[in-house]
Amino acid sequence: MDARLDFMAHQSVSKQIMRVAGASHVPDSVLPTTLQELVRLRASQINGCGFCIDMHLKEALHAGEDQHRLNLVAGWREATCFTDAEKAALELTEAGTRITDRGHVPEDVWLNASKHFDEEQLAALVFVIAMIQFYNRLNVITQQPAGNYEVGQYAG
């Protein structure tokens, strides 16, 4: 499959995308990188973004995430390998990704996440969820092919 459009071939747009990419980094000290990658992976699965699935699987492995846990992200509710905090983050990710299904994120989902994360972490989590939606849409609309991503490929 060929992409409909190569963003990186258009300097005016690629500069903006890279600027957003650089600004969307959340320090590991605020929210663990592995958790950020789980969130990005789950949203990308829901949105059907093969490019981002490939990217965030590889980035998660590079950050030290376990392959077994990555295999179970789509079935996180039944998986015993995720902590309650990780499950709360994945639940918020799903609610935020499927926001058009209800028109809002249910209060119980938010309250559950707020039991496990402080305000700074919640802000970072919401930011990560929102940013992956942006990238998923860019890639799905333009049919970016999956499979060739290399770890750190877009690192600032």
Buried (B, 14 or more C-beta within 10 A) or exposed (E): EEEEBEBEEEEEBEEEBBEEBEEBEBEEEBBBBBBBBBBBBBBBBBBEBBBBBBBBBBBBBEBEBEEEBBEBBEEBEEBEEBEEBBBBBBBBBBBBBEEEEEEEBEEEBBEBBBEBBEEEBBBBBBBBBEBBBEBBEBBBEEBBEBEEBEEEEBEE
